[in-house]
Amino acid sequence: MKTIYLGLGSNIGDREQMLQAALDRLNAPDLIVKRVSSVYETEPIYLKEQRQFLNAVAEAETELFPMMLLARIQKIELTLGRKRSGPPNGPRTIDIDILFYGNSTVTSGKLEIPHPRLHERRFVMAPMVELAPDFRHPRLHKTMRQLLAGVEGQQVRIIDTGLLLAKSQ
């Protein structure tokens, strides 16, 4: 079993319910959600003219290989109404990103692990620090706490202190 970290985000519809539905669908015998960060409300950072996001990070253990995990995640996103036809970084019902897959690195046309921009995003780094402040990025060789210290701007605020995990089990 590999320890993985997944980033979850939503800014369409009932955002918290979407995060919860994603966690419920992720949690299965081959992927066990162990912990979930607080829920953060965050401003969009690329396409500014859209609703604020709710974001969280889940720590899980899985037997799935990275490409199998990606296929499972994309199926869950599709089931929850994710459309990939809009503008890049635009509104979405749910977004699930593979942030880390243990200390492994993957580079392919379909998948890059660790997520290539996670260290630039406070909405990822704040919940990562909450869950694993001393986890070291396998490519950048810095801890999550060190990477968060380097992120400028981007307002995030905690709106829920980890209730999602209790609901998903």
N, C-alpha and C positions, 0 to 999 in steps of 0.2 A: 504494500500500500504506500502510495506517495502522498505527502502533504502538499496540497495545492491551495492557492488563493485566487478567488474569483471576485471581480468587480461587478457590481450590479447598479444599474441606473434606470430611471424612468422619469418622463416629464409629460406624459399624455394620460388622461383619464385619472383613475384613483391610483396615484403613484405608489402609495404604501401597499395597497392591495396587490399591485403588480409585482413589487419586490417580494411580497409574501408568496404569491403564486409561483414565482420563479424558484424560490427556495424550496417550496413544497415539491415541485417537479424535479428539482435537482437531487433532493434527498432520496436515495434508493440504496439497495444492497451493494451496488458497485460504486457508489459515491455517497459517502456519509458526511453530512454537514456537522462539523464539530462546534464551531463558534461563529457568531456573526457580530460585526461591529455595531456601534450605534448607527442610527440613520442620520445622514447629514443632508441638509438642504443647501444646494450649491447653485451659484450663478453659472449660466452657460459661458464657456470661455472662447469658443470659436465663432459660432453663429449666435450673436447676442440677442436678436429679436425673437425670442421664444421663452416659454415658461421655465421657471427654475426647475432643476432636477432634484430628485431624492436619490441619494447614493449610499451604498453600504459595501462592505467587503465581507466575504464568507471564507472561513478556513474549513477545508474539507479533506478527507482522505479518499483516495480512489485507486481502483485497479485498472481503470481505463488508460490506454495509451493516449498521448496527446491528440492525435487526429480523430480517434474515437470520441474523446471528450469534446472536441470542437463540434463534431457532427451531432452529438447529443445536445449540446448547448444551442446550436442553431435550430434544431428541431423544437426545443422549448421556446425559443424566441418566436418562431413562426406560429406555434400553437397559441402564444400570447399576443398575437396580432402585430408582430414586428414587420414593418415594411422597409425594404432596402432601396426603394425607388426615389426617396426624397433627397434633399441636399445632404452632402457629407456633414456630419456632426449636427444634423437637424433633429427635430423632435422625434421621439420614439416611445412606444409603449414600454419596451424593455430592452435593455442592452446588457449582455453578460460577456465579460472579457476574462480570458485566462491571463491572470497577472503573473503568477509563478507556478511552476510544476516542479516542486522540490527545488533542488539547485541545478536542475537541468536547463539547457538552452536548446531551442529549436529554431531553425531558420528554414522556411520553405515559402513557396509562392502563396500558400493559403494561411500560414500561421507563423507568428514569431513570438517566442517565449524566451525571456520575460517580455511582457508587453512593451513595445518600443518607446512609448511616450509616458509611461506611468510616473516616472520621476519628475515630470513637468506639471503634474496635475495634483493640486491640493486635495481635490475631491477623492482621489485614490490614496494619496500619501497619508492624510489625516486618519482615515480608518485603518490603514495598514499599520501605522504607528500604534494605534489603540490595541490591535491584536498582536503584533509582532515587532516591537520597537527595535530589537536587536537583530532581526533577520537581515542577512547580508545579501545584497543584490549580486547575483552570480556573474554579471558582466561589469558592473560599475564598482564593485567591491566596497560599497558603502552600506551602512545600516539604514533601515527605514527612517530612523530618527535623523540621521545626517542628511538624507535626501530631502526630507520634509523641510529641514532648515534652509535648504537652497531654493525652495519654491516661493516666488514672490507674487503678491496680489492674490486674486481669486478668493472671494469670500465664501466661507463655509460655516455652517452653524449646526450643532447637534439639535435634532428635534425629537429623537427617540433614543433611549439608552438600552438598546439591545433586546427589545421585546420580540423581534422576529424569530429568533432561534427557539424561544419557548413555544411559539405558535407552530413552528414547522415540525416539531417532534411529537 
